[in-house]
Structure formats: structure tokens, C-alpha cells
Amino acid sequence: MKKIALLSDTHGYIHPRVSGFFKDCDEIWHAGDIGNIETADKLASFKPLRAVYGNIDGNPIRTVFKEVEVFRCEDVKVLMIHIGGYPGKYTPLARKLIDEQSPNLFISGHSHILKVLNDPRKGLLHINPGAAGKSGLHKKITMVRFVIEGERIKDLEVFEANR
């Protein structure tokens, strides 16, 4: 069993309650637009960090993190990319990767809109944790945490705070 903390679009900002919300998690996953290497380092100081870079991330972030991550957590195959769309409206790259990799869990960021959707046609769960930073049009900071146990993704909880 793994407890996962998931966030995206920090844009260089870490909410003061992040460490409390993520304290019981085993890993932090970041779906891009980290903002700077200091933000990545601070997140990694809480828990092991797995991340992809986003469209605002420059060379320091891009030298450490990849555009796409495909990995297994327990018995769940995970595909994570920053700009990926969502079920029925995937980006061309996300659609190609989903077709090639057949993930059980597809994670993306970029939209700053929290979404958790099943895609029965592709046989996956899509999670976009929304935006954890202050930059953008969103009115709420959001993040999620959930549990992966074997092939089950369960116990999803949402963190929400005013910007």
C-alpha cells in the first residue's frame, strides 16, 4: 500500500499547509509547472518526489525531470504528463501515449481545474489535481492525496484553500 500526494502548477509557491496535508503520504507526485528548482527541493525534503516538467519550467527543472513519466506503483501503471487534456479531449501526445502504454492511471496538470474522471473507453482513471500555486485564474488552491493498494486506487481526499 502506498499513500500518494499529488499536486500540480505550484509555479514556485508552496502553501504553508502542504507539509501537514502530505505528512502521512509515502511519495509526492508533481504534474508539472513546478516553477523553480527550490520548490522541487523543498517538496523533496518532505517526501520522495516524482515529477514531470511543465510548459513554464526552464532548464534547471528540465535537466532534473522528464516531460513524461510512465511507472508502476503497486499494481497500477501510471502515466504522468503536464499537458494532457482529459477523457474525450486528450492532447495528441497524451492520446498516443495512452494508446501505447495502456495506463490504469493518467495524471496531468496545466488546466488549473481539479478533475477526477473515469475513462471507460481507455480503461483508466484520470486525475488532474488542479493548481497548488497562486499564479493563474483559479480561485482555490487544490491538491489531492489517495491510496494505491494493489490494483486499487482509493480514499481520494482533496485539499482546498483560498489563494
N, C-alpha and C positions, 0 to 999 in steps of 0.2 A: 504494500500500500504506500502510495506517495501523495503527499499534500502539496498542491501546486498553487503558487501565487502568480497571477497573470496581470500584466499591465501593458500599456502602450502609450505613445505620444506624450512622454514626460516633457520633452522639449527643454531639458535641463533643470526641471523642477521636481523635487521630491516632497510630497505632502508630509507634514510632521507626524501624521498618524500611520504612515506606511509601515514602520517597523512593528507597531502594535498589531496591525491587521495581518501582517505576514509572519508574526513570531512563531506560530506553530507549523508553518509550512516547511517542507523539505527543500524546495527549489523555487527560484523566481524565474519566470519566463517573461521576456520583454519583446513585444511585437513591433519594434521599430520606432523611429523618431525619438531616440534616446536624448539627443541634444548635445552631449559632450562626454568625454571620457570620464570626467569626475563623477558624473551622475551614474555611469555604469559601475565605476569603482565603489561608490557609496552603496549601491544596491548589492553588489557582490560582497560587501562587508557584512550585510545582514545574513545572506544565504547564498549558496551556489547559484550563479546567474547563467542562463542560456538566453541568447538574444539574436535578433536579426537587425540589420541596419534599415533605416527608413530614408525617405527622399530628402529630409533636411540634414541628415548625418553626413559629416565630412570625412576626410581621410583618416583622422585618428580613430574614429569609430569603425570605418570600413576596413581598416587593417586588422582589427580585432574580431569583428563579427562578419558573417556572410549575409548575402541577400536572402537566401533560402536555407532553412534548416529542415531536414527530414530525419526523424529519430524515433526510437521506441521508448515509451515509458510504461513499465509493466508490460501488458499485452496490447497496448494501444499504439498504433502507428500515428505519429503526429507530423503534420506539415505546417510550418510557420513561415509567413512572408508578410511584409508590411502592407503593400498594396495588393489586395486580393479580391475585393468585392465580397459578395455573399451569395447564398444559393439562388440560382436563377439569373444572377448578374455577376458572375465571376469575371475577372480580367482575363485576357487571353493567356497570359503566363500562368495564372492560377489554374485555369481550366486544363491547360496542358499538363501541369504538374499533378493535379488531382487525378487525371486520367492515367498518367504514367505510374504514380505512386500508390494510388488507392488508399489514402489515409482514412483512419477512423475519426480523427480529429483534425479539423482545419482551422488554424488561427491566423487572423490578420488584424491589422490596426487601420490607421490612416483616416478613417471617416470621422473619428471622434464620437461615434454613436455606438453605445453599448447594444450588442445584439447577440443572442444565443438562439440559434436556429438549427433544426434538423434538416438535412437534405436527404430524403428517402431515395431520390434518383441516384445519388452518388454514394449512398450508404455511409454518411458521415454526420458528425456534429460540427457546426461552425460556431466559433466564439470570437467576437470582437469585444475586447474589454472596455471600449470607449477611450477616453482621454484622461490620463492621470496628471497632466500638466495644466498650466494656466493659459497657454497660447492657443488661440482658435476661437471659434464661435460658440462652443459648448458652454452651457451654464453650470453644469455639475462636473466635478471630478469623479471618475469612476474607475474601479479596478475589480477584479474577481479573484476568488480562490475556490478550489474544488479538489476533489479526491479522485485519484485513479487507483482502482483496485482490480487487478487482473485486467479484464477487458471492459470493466465498467467505469464510466465517468459519472460521478455522483456528488451530492452535497455541495452544489454550487452556491456560493454566497457572494453578494455584491456589496462593495464599499461605495458609498456615495457621500460627497461633501460639497459644500459651496466653494466656488473658486476663490 
